[in-house]
């Protein structure tokens, strides 16, 4: 009996996650968030997936304060996933907390150092914080790893004033 209830609960959770994902694919983040609210805090194995969908919806809404909180939770849940640290940093930066953005990147897993986007974002944050030499070094590293970042840098509002 208990096992049957757990199985039904798991099926309902999966259904809700699929629905939320569908709302996101349709470009309807408010509906995705509303769907996810019905889950509450399940403590189930699906919680991470629910938080990932919540983060995607919050970012789609450009709700940087809430998305920075959600990304932080995901970083603590999955300390080896660089994507969550990139997201936490980006959301904090967009929320106006660039120092915290830099700190999230610095706390991330070592594999971040092998990703050009890490160096590019670090360049942006450092430049905004007035650490120009470090910013230039990170940008040079990003461009060395992936030349397309040079074009991005030329148009990036966070790198205004940097000679490229």
C-alpha positions as CSV (number, residue, x, y, z in Angstrom):
1,X,0.0,0.0,0.0
2,X,2.7,2.5,1.0
3,X,4.8,1.5,-2.0
4,X,1.7,2.1,-4.3
5,X,1.3,5.6,-2.9
6,X,5.0,6.3,-3.4
7,X,4.7,5.1,-7.0
8,X,1.7,7.3,-7.7
9,X,3.4,10.3,-6.1
10,X,6.4,9.7,-8.2
11,X,4.3,9.6,-11.4
12,X,2.5,12.8,-10.4
13,X,5.8,14.5,-9.8
14,X,7.1,13.4,-13.2
15,X,3.9,14.6,-14.8
16,X,4.3,18.1,-13.2
17,X,8.0,18.3,-14.2
18,X,7.0,17.4,-17.8
19,X,4.3,20.0,-17.8
20,X,6.6,22.7,-16.4
21,X,9.2,21.8,-19.0
22,X,6.5,22.1,-21.7
23,X,5.5,25.6,-20.5
24,X,9.1,26.6,-20.7
25,X,9.4,25.3,-24.2
26,X,6.4,27.4,-25.1
27,X,8.0,30.5,-23.7
28,X,5.6,30.7,-20.7
29,X,7.8,30.8,-17.6
30,X,5.0,32.1,-15.3
31,X,3.0,29.0,-16.1
32,X,6.0,26.8,-15.5
33,X,6.6,28.3,-12.1
34,X,2.9,27.9,-11.2
35,X,3.1,24.2,-12.2
36,X,6.3,23.8,-10.0
37,X,4.6,25.4,-7.0
38,X,2.3,22.4,-6.8
39,X,5.3,20.2,-5.9
40,X,6.2,22.0,-2.8
41,X,9.5,20.7,-1.3
42,X,9.3,17.1,-2.0
43,X,12.7,16.0,-0.9
44,X,12.5,13.4,-3.7
45,X,15.1,12.6,-6.3
46,X,13.2,14.9,-8.6
47,X,13.9,18.0,-6.5
48,X,17.1,18.8,-8.4
49,X,15.2,18.6,-11.7
50,X,12.4,20.8,-10.3
51,X,15.0,23.4,-9.2
52,X,16.6,23.3,-12.6
53,X,13.3,24.1,-14.2
54,X,12.6,26.8,-11.7
55,X,16.0,28.4,-12.4
56,X,15.3,28.3,-16.2
57,X,11.9,29.9,-15.7
58,X,13.2,32.6,-13.3
59,X,16.0,33.4,-15.8
60,X,13.6,33.5,-18.7
61,X,11.6,36.1,-16.6
62,X,14.8,37.9,-15.9
63,X,14.0,37.6,-12.2
64,X,17.6,37.9,-11.2
65,X,17.2,38.1,-7.4
66,X,15.1,34.8,-7.2
67,X,17.2,33.1,-9.9
68,X,20.4,33.9,-8.0
69,X,18.9,32.2,-4.9
70,X,17.8,29.1,-6.9
71,X,21.2,28.8,-8.6
72,X,22.9,29.0,-5.3
73,X,20.8,26.1,-4.0
74,X,21.8,24.1,-7.0
75,X,25.4,24.9,-6.6
76,X,25.3,23.5,-3.0
77,X,23.4,20.4,-4.3
78,X,25.8,19.7,-7.1
79,X,29.2,21.2,-6.3
80,X,30.8,19.5,-9.3
81,X,28.4,20.9,-11.9
82,X,30.1,24.0,-13.5
83,X,26.9,25.1,-15.2
84,X,25.2,26.0,-11.9
85,X,28.1,28.1,-10.8
86,X,28.1,30.0,-14.2
87,X,24.3,30.5,-13.7
88,X,24.7,31.7,-10.1
89,X,27.4,34.1,-11.1
90,X,25.4,35.5,-14.1
91,X,22.2,35.9,-12.1
92,X,24.0,37.7,-9.3
93,X,25.8,40.0,-11.8
94,X,22.4,40.8,-13.4
95,X,20.9,41.4,-10.0
96,X,23.6,44.1,-9.4
97,X,25.9,42.0,-7.2
98,X,29.0,41.6,-9.3
99,X,31.3,40.9,-6.4
100,X,29.1,37.9,-5.4
101,X,29.1,36.9,-9.1
102,X,32.9,36.8,-9.1
103,X,32.9,34.8,-5.8
104,X,30.5,32.2,-7.2
105,X,32.9,31.6,-10.1
106,X,35.9,31.4,-7.8
107,X,34.1,28.8,-5.6
108,X,33.2,26.6,-8.6
109,X,34.7,23.3,-9.6
110,X,38.2,23.3,-11.1
111,X,36.8,22.3,-14.5
112,X,35.5,25.8,-14.9
113,X,39.1,26.9,-15.6
114,X,39.0,24.8,-18.8
115,X,35.9,26.6,-20.1
116,X,36.3,29.8,-22.2
117,X,32.9,31.1,-20.9
118,X,34.3,31.1,-17.4
119,X,37.2,33.3,-18.4
120,X,35.0,35.6,-20.4
121,X,32.5,36.0,-17.6
122,X,35.3,36.5,-15.1
123,X,36.7,39.2,-17.4
124,X,33.4,41.0,-17.4
125,X,33.0,40.9,-13.7
126,X,36.5,41.9,-13.0
127,X,36.3,44.8,-15.4
128,X,33.1,46.0,-13.8
129,X,34.8,45.8,-10.4
130,X,37.8,47.9,-11.6
131,X,40.3,45.0,-11.7
132,X,41.4,45.9,-15.2
133,X,44.6,43.8,-15.5
134,X,43.1,40.6,-14.3
135,X,40.1,41.3,-16.5
136,X,42.3,41.6,-19.6
137,X,44.1,38.4,-18.7
138,X,40.9,36.5,-18.4
139,X,39.6,37.9,-21.7
140,X,42.8,37.0,-23.5
141,X,42.5,33.4,-22.1
142,X,38.9,33.2,-23.3
143,X,39.8,34.4,-26.8
144,X,42.8,32.1,-26.9
145,X,40.4,29.2,-26.1
146,X,37.6,30.3,-28.4
147,X,38.1,33.2,-30.9
148,X,34.4,33.9,-31.1
149,X,34.6,35.6,-27.7
150,X,36.5,38.5,-29.3
151,X,33.4,39.4,-31.3
152,X,31.2,39.1,-28.2
153,X,33.6,41.3,-26.2
154,X,33.4,44.1,-28.8
155,X,29.6,44.4,-28.2
156,X,29.4,43.5,-24.5
157,X,28.1,46.3,-22.3
158,X,30.2,45.0,-19.4
159,X,33.4,45.5,-21.2
160,X,32.8,49.1,-22.4
161,X,36.1,51.0,-22.4
162,X,38.4,47.9,-22.6
163,X,40.8,48.1,-25.5
164,X,40.5,44.9,-27.4
